[in-house]
Amino acid sequence: MDTEALTGDSTTPRPRALATEAVHAGRDDLAGLGLHAVPIDLSTTYPSYDSRGEAERIDSFAATGARPDGPPVYGRLDNPTTARFETALARLEGTESAVSFATGMAALTAVLLVRASMGLRHVVAVRPLYGCSDHLLGAGLLGTEVTWTDPAGIAEAIRPDTGLVMVETPANPTLAEVDIQALAHSCGSVPLLVDSTFATPVLQRPVEDGARIVLHSATKYLGGHGDVMGGVVACDEEFAARLRQVRFATGGVLHPMAGYLLLRGLSTLPVRVRAASASAAELTRRLTADPRIARVHYPKIGGAMVSFEVYGDPHRVISAVRLITPAVSLGSVDTLIQHPASISHRIVDEGDRRAAGVGDRLLRMSVGLEDVEDLWADLCQALSDRPARTAAGNVPESRPAGR
Ligand SMILES: *Cc1c(COP(=O)(O)O)cnc(C)c1O
């Protein structure tokens, strides 16, 4: 036990637990303001009778990228409501800072532009990634160049102009995991970006394992209700400053209303992720034992995503669900299912998609907060026309799918 805990030294307060931060971080000043709910500042501009003062604020932002003191001059530079969400997310991830964006893809774009603007245009990445991230890197839309490799090949793939190593863990949609600590080690001085959208800070805090940059599609679990798009990068303040400058110049800001909803989403994040994960683990157990299912993917760290491969036609499962919603995206309070080869990973070249383990019979399910028995009943009726593995273990590949 540390002596400060024994002496109760009030200058080093005990760190607050994640569940506590989730409902308090970014809101520490509210009681002093006489408020309980977070105020929403929709201002696009901020009046000032002191243009010399404004000039100084603009110069200081251009020089440092630090959040401006006082009013933010213009809504593309900063916003007090989205800043609360950033503060809270940084606290949950254990980073100095976080910078929010209009979507997850806008966040990844800003990270790539920061590095490319320093002449570091080469990216080393591990598949699978979210379909659009794969496309953004593979198509070189931002003037970057990518080398795809597996975790063991990272050190060898790094070049003098490598600005970033990017992985997703658990990965979308196969839920493949990488050892962040080992990977961070092979990156040397090149920043490692972990897309932690599937894990959330409830299950994984990549910076503690040596990653420098954590990316979230806030559209998913952080928002949690399928009604807000956003992206956020958690990192050290030095990188955050560059990100703010790129965000100011390129304009992919998070709307203040979205910032409000995302901050509200964070307050229930630990509860939602734990409850949905318990159901996902139970569904994983049942699907694994089910002879109609060829293979189940579920990460060691847990979580609310389950992917599985069926015998026969996967499209029939999508058309047969009734309680579960057949839709792309994930992380909402309700359960969603989709066929990655048709939707989320459609944009990835077919050969690359298959090589990354995204087969044509793979279905990806985002488990929500419904009762697990209701979810199981819906899955069972949707799978009822399935060919099944025989008791002898024979695989029914040649049998027709359903009627
Ligand atoms: C959805 C998603 C993204 C992209 O986020 P948007 O908010 O849709 O732009 C990036 N990474 C992962 C893992 C995702 O699931």
The ligand as an SDF file (V2000), in Angstrom:
LIG
                    3D

 15 15  0  0  0  0  0  0  0  0999 V2000
  -17.1880    2.6710  -38.3400 C   0  0  0  0  0  0  0  0  0  0  0  0
  -15.7390    2.5150  -38.1570 C   0  0  0  0  0  0  0  0  0  0  0  0
  -14.8440    3.4930  -38.5980 C   0  0  0  0  0  0  0  0  0  0  0  0
  -15.3010    4.7280  -39.3540 C   0  0  0  0  0  0  0  0  0  0  0  0
  -16.0490    5.5560  -38.5290 O   0  0  0  0  0  0  0  0  0  0  0  0
  -17.2040    6.5620  -39.0820 P   0  0  0  0  0  0  0  0  0  0  0  0
  -17.6580    7.2320  -37.8380 O   0  0  0  0  0  0  0  0  0  0  0  0
  -18.2250    5.7090  -39.7530 O   0  0  0  0  0  0  0  0  0  0  0  0
  -16.5390    7.4710  -40.0360 O   0  0  0  0  0  0  0  0  0  0  0  0
  -13.4950    3.3120  -38.3410 C   0  0  0  0  0  0  0  0  0  0  0  0
  -13.0550    2.2210  -37.6950 N   0  0  0  0  0  0  0  0  0  0  0  0
  -13.8870    1.2430  -37.2660 C   0  0  0  0  0  0  0  0  0  0  0  0
  -13.3350    0.0640  -36.5550 C   0  0  0  0  0  0  0  0  0  0  0  0
  -15.2540    1.3620  -37.4820 C   0  0  0  0  0  0  0  0  0  0  0  0
  -16.0690    0.3810  -37.0770 O   0  0  0  0  0  0  0  0  0  0  0  0
  1  2  1  0
  2  3  1  0
  2 14  2  0
  3  4  1  0
  3 10  2  0
  4  5  1  0
  5  6  1  0
  6  7  2  0
  6  8  1  0
  6  9  1  0
 10 11  1  0
 11 12  2  0
 12 13  1  0
 12 14  1  0
 14 15  1  0
M  END
$$$$
